[in-house]
Amino acid sequence: MIEVRTNDWQALADKALAGERLTVEEGLSVLEADDDEVLAILQAAFRIRKHYYGKKVKLNLIINAKSGLCPEDCGYCSQSIVSTAPVQKYPLLEKDVLVDGARKAMDMKAGTYCIVASGRGPTPKELDQVVAAVKEIKSTMPMKICACLGVLSQDQANQLKEAGVERYNHNLNTSANNFANITTTHTYDDRVDTLEKVKASGMSPCSGCIIGMGESNREIVEIAHSLRELDADSIPINFLNAIPGTPLENRWENNPRKCLKVLALFRFICPTKEIRISGGREVNLRSLQPLGLYAANSVFVGDYLTTEGQEATDDHKMIEDLGFEIELRAL
């Protein structure tokens, strides 16, 4: 057992590299450290990131395959039934449009194409449309496919796997204790159940969180431990973008230093996993975005579901300026 003293960030890295799980108290020490410790924390997190991923950065691109029209009441989401945000509303995109989105992902050097649809879960017709698009993409492009379609049955998960979907995203979003404060139309356990079905199908589980929704620092550590226990292969870390018209429109709890500590925390607790800087990075990390890649090894490029991201060329330059490199697709 590696002994760790307060503010001994390199010892935390040693512990993570040895496969030992950080305690809640050790996790809290990261989040509650003075801001002048941020660079030392990132240096320790980078040791872990470099050990498992070198200086490579994975790029992911989202297509909003079905927008709005959602019966769920998630307080952060501009597409939910309780949102008054002026977002586009349209049914699931046709197969050809989904396939064209994959070509766009390739042009932007993304290795993973994420097909995301609003709603509680896919109808049989919607699932058939996604399956048809995935089969065509996989037969014509060297692209990894991630789907995010809501709650799944085991049969639906199996169909997606058979079609060629490698990864399925279903975020925990927040801690079990905070969940009912954010969403009441489904439960934390519903989300865990879908992730278990994803794993049973053979797809890779992708699950993360949204930071800045009233959760405590202890709950952030609990989320990281929960994702470690679920064995999520990819962990998107979103930072709340408080969209006008949503119940959380006036909540701004994050600052760039806190966001960097959160990214480092997830690297310490889930050392071998893909940690992705996701939604809200531009408005939360702001000028400190590049530093996040010393802990994380993956980002989204392009736009998000209903909000704009920065230009992909700016992301490419950011990665180059760091001396890192984009992880190319396997041909």
C-alpha positions in Angstrom: 0.0 0.0 0.0 1.5 3.3 -1.1 1.4 6.0 1.7 0.1 9.4 0.5 0.6 12.7 2.4 -1.6 15.7 1.7 -0.5 17.6 -1.4 1.8 14.7 -2.4 0.5 14.6 -5.9 3.3 12.4 -7.3 2.5 9.8 -4.7 -1.1 9.8 -5.9 0.2 9.2 -9.4 2.3 6.3 -8.1 -0.7 4.8 -6.4 -2.8 5.1 -9.6 0.0 3.6 -11.7 0.2 0.7 -9.2 -3.5 0.0 -9.8 -4.5 1.1 -6.3 -7.8 2.9 -5.8 -7.7 6.4 -4.4 -9.7 7.0 -1.2 -12.5 9.5 -1.0 -10.2 11.7 1.2 -7.4 11.6 -1.4 -9.8 12.5 -4.1 -11.1 15.4 -2.1 -7.6 16.6 -1.5 -7.3 17.1 -5.3 -10.5 19.0 -5.6 -10.0 21.1 -2.5 -6.3 22.0 -3.2 -5.3 25.6 -3.4 -5.3 26.9 -6.9 -1.6 27.4 -6.8 -1.3 23.6 -6.7 -3.0 23.2 -10.1 0.1 22.9 -12.2 1.7 20.3 -9.8 -1.5 18.3 -9.8 -1.6 18.3 -13.6 2.1 17.3 -13.8 1.3 14.2 -11.7 -1.8 13.4 -13.7 0.2 13.8 -16.9 2.6 11.0 -15.7 -0.4 8.6 -15.7 -1.8 9.9 -19.0 1.6 9.6 -20.7 2.1 6.1 -19.4 -1.1 4.8 -20.9 -1.7 7.1 -23.9 1.6 8.9 -24.7 1.0 12.3 -26.3 -1.9 11.1 -28.5 -5.3 12.8 -28.5 -8.5 11.1 -29.7 -11.0 13.2 -31.6 -14.7 12.6 -31.5 -17.5 14.2 -33.5 -21.2 14.4 -32.6 -24.2 14.5 -34.9 -27.5 15.5 -33.4 -29.5 12.8 -35.1 -32.8 13.7 -33.6 -33.4 17.1 -31.9 -35.9 18.1 -29.3 -39.1 16.2 -28.9 -37.9 14.7 -25.7 -40.4 13.7 -22.9 -37.7 13.6 -20.2 -37.2 16.5 -17.7 -33.4 16.7 -17.4 -32.7 20.1 -16.0 -29.5 20.8 -17.9 -30.9 19.9 -21.4 -32.2 22.4 -23.9 -34.1 19.5 -25.7 -36.1 18.4 -22.6 -39.9 18.8 -22.2 -39.3 21.4 -19.5 -37.0 23.6 -21.6 -38.1 26.7 -23.3 -34.8 27.2 -25.2 -35.3 27.9 -28.9 -33.7 24.7 -30.3 -34.4 23.0 -33.6 -36.9 20.1 -33.4 -36.8 17.3 -36.0 -37.3 13.5 -36.2 -34.4 11.1 -36.7 -32.3 12.0 -39.7 -32.4 9.9 -42.8 -29.7 7.3 -43.4 -27.9 9.3 -46.1 -27.6 12.3 -43.8 -26.2 10.1 -41.0 -23.7 8.6 -43.5 -22.7 12.1 -44.7 -22.0 13.1 -41.1 -19.4 10.3 -40.8 -17.6 11.7 -43.9 -17.5 15.1 -42.2 -16.1 13.4 -39.1 -13.3 12.0 -41.2 -12.6 15.4 -42.8 -12.2 16.8 -39.3 -9.7 14.0 -38.3 -12.1 12.4 -35.8 -11.7 8.7 -35.2 -15.0 8.3 -33.5 -18.4 9.3 -34.9 -21.1 9.7 -32.3 -24.8 9.3 -33.4 -26.9 11.0 -30.7 -30.7 11.1 -30.6 -33.0 12.8 -28.1 -35.7 10.9 -26.3 -36.1 8.2 -23.7 -35.1 5.5 -26.0 -35.3 4.5 -29.7 -38.5 3.2 -31.4 -38.2 0.1 -33.6 -38.2 2.3 -36.7 -35.5 4.6 -35.3 -33.3 1.7 -34.4 -33.7 0.3 -37.9 -32.6 3.6 -39.4 -29.5 3.8 -37.2 -28.6 0.2 -37.9 -28.9 0.8 -41.7 -26.7 3.9 -41.4 -24.1 2.2 -39.3 -23.8 -0.8 -41.7 -23.1 1.5 -44.6 -20.6 3.6 -42.7 -18.7 0.5 -41.5 -18.6 -0.9 -45.0 -17.2 2.3 -46.6 -15.2 4.2 -43.9 -12.6 3.3 -41.3 -14.7 4.9 -38.5 -15.4 3.9 -35.0 -19.1 4.4 -34.2 -20.6 5.4 -30.8 -24.3 5.6 -30.4 -26.3 7.5 -27.8 -30.0 6.7 -28.1 -31.2 6.6 -24.5 -32.5 3.6 -22.6 -32.0 0.2 -24.3 -33.5 -3.2 -24.0 -31.0 -6.1 -24.3 -32.3 -7.0 -27.8 -31.7 -3.4 -28.9 -28.2 -3.4 -27.5 -27.5 -6.6 -29.3 -28.8 -5.3 -32.6 -26.5 -2.2 -32.4 -23.5 -4.4 -31.6 -24.3 -6.7 -34.6 -24.6 -3.7 -36.9 -21.1 -2.6 -36.0 -21.5 -0.1 -33.2 -18.4 -0.4 -31.1 -19.3 2.0 -28.2 -22.5 3.1 -26.5 -22.8 6.3 -24.5 -25.2 6.6 -21.5 -24.0 9.1 -19.0 -24.6 8.8 -15.2 -24.6 12.6 -15.3 -24.4 13.1 -11.6 -24.2 11.2 -8.3 -26.9 8.9 -7.1 -27.8 11.3 -4.3 -28.1 14.3 -6.6 -29.9 12.6 -9.4 -33.5 13.4 -8.4 -32.6 17.1 -8.2 -31.7 17.0 -11.9 -34.1 14.4 -13.4 -37.4 12.9 -12.2 -38.7 11.0 -15.3 -36.1 8.3 -14.9 -33.7 7.1 -12.2 -30.0 6.7 -11.7 -30.6 2.9 -11.6 -32.2 3.1 -15.0 -29.0 4.5 -16.4 -26.9 1.9 -14.7 -29.2 -0.9 -16.1 -28.7 0.3 -19.6 -24.9 0.4 -19.2 -25.0 -3.2 -17.9 -27.0 -4.2 -21.1 -24.4 -2.4 -23.2 -21.6 -4.4 -21.6 -23.6 -7.7 -22.0 -23.9 -7.0 -25.7 -20.2 -6.7 -26.1 -20.2 -2.9 -26.9 -17.8 -0.7 -25.1 -19.5 1.3 -22.3 -19.1 5.1 -22.5 -20.4 7.0 -19.5 -19.5 10.3 -17.8 -20.9 13.2 -16.0 -21.8 16.9 -16.0 -19.9 19.0 -13.5 -21.6 22.1 -12.0 -25.2 20.9 -11.2 -25.1 21.4 -7.5 -23.1 18.3 -6.6 -20.6 18.5 -3.7 -16.9 17.8 -4.1 -17.5 14.5 -2.3 -20.2 13.6 -4.8 -17.8 14.3 -7.7 -15.3 11.8 -6.2 -18.2 9.3 -5.8 -19.1 9.7 -9.5 -15.5 8.9 -10.4 -15.5 5.8 -8.2 -18.9 4.7 -9.7 -17.5 5.0 -13.2 -14.4 3.0 -12.2 -16.7 0.3 -10.7 -18.8 0.2 -13.9 -15.6 -0.2 -15.9 -16.6 2.5 -18.4 -14.0 2.5 -21.1 -14.6 6.1 -22.2 -15.5 8.9 -19.7 -16.8 12.2 -21.1 -16.4 15.0 -18.6 -19.0 17.7 -19.4 -19.0 21.1 -17.6 -22.4 22.6 -17.4 -23.2 25.1 -20.1 -26.1 26.9 -18.4 -28.4 27.4 -21.4 -31.1 30.1 -21.1 -34.6 28.4 -21.0 -33.4 25.4 -19.0 -34.1 24.9 -15.3 -30.3 25.3 -14.6 -30.0 28.5 -16.7 -28.6 30.6 -13.8 -26.2 28.0 -12.4 -22.5 28.8 -12.9 -20.5 26.9 -10.4 -17.3 26.2 -12.3 -14.1 28.1 -13.0 -11.2 27.0 -15.1 -9.0 25.9 -12.2 -11.8 23.7 -10.7 -12.3 22.1 -14.1 -8.6 21.2 -14.4 -8.7 19.7 -10.9 -11.7 17.6 -11.9 -10.0 16.3 -15.0 -6.9 15.4 -13.0 -9.1 13.6 -10.4 -10.7 11.4 -13.0 -7.3 10.5 -14.4 -6.1 9.5 -10.9 -9.2 7.4 -10.2 -9.7 5.9 -13.7 -6.0 5.9 -14.8 -6.3 3.5 -17.8 -9.5 5.0 -19.3 -10.2 7.4 -22.1 -10.9 10.8 -20.3 -12.7 13.1 -22.7 -13.1 16.9 -22.3 -16.6 17.3 -23.5 -19.6 19.7 -23.6 -19.0 23.1 -22.1 -15.3 23.1 -22.3 -15.1 26.3 -24.3 -17.1 28.4 -21.8 -15.8 26.7 -18.6 -12.1 26.1 -19.3 -11.8 29.2 -21.5 -8.2 30.2 -22.1 -7.0 27.2 -20.0 -8.4 24.6 -22.4 -5.0 23.3 -23.6 -3.9 22.5 -20.0 -6.8 20.0 -19.8 -5.1 17.7 -22.2 -2.3 17.0 -19.7 -4.9 15.0 -17.8 -7.4 14.1 -20.6 -6.6 12.3 -23.8 -9.7 12.9 -25.8 -11.9 15.8 -27.0 -15.0 16.5 -29.1 -14.4 18.5 -32.2 -17.1 20.6 -34.0 -20.4 21.5 -32.5 -22.3 19.8 -29.7 -26.0 18.9 -29.7 -27.5 22.4 -29.5 -24.5 24.6 -28.8 -21.5 25.6 -30.9 -18.0 24.4 -30.3 -14.8 26.0 -31.5 -13.5 25.5 -35.0 -11.9 22.0 -35.5 -8.8 23.7 -37.0 -8.4 25.6 -33.7 -8.5 22.2 -31.9 -5.9 20.8 -34.3 -3.6 23.8 -33.7 -4.1 23.5 -29.9 -3.0 19.9 -30.0 0.0 20.7 -32.3 1.0 23.7 -30.1 1.1 21.3 -27.0 3.5 19.0 -28.9 0.8 16.3 -28.9 -0.5 14.4 -31.9 -3.9 13.4 -33.2 -4.5 9.7 -32.9 -5.2 8.6 -36.4 -7.8 6.0 -37.4 -6.7 2.4 -38.0 -7.0 1.7 -41.7 
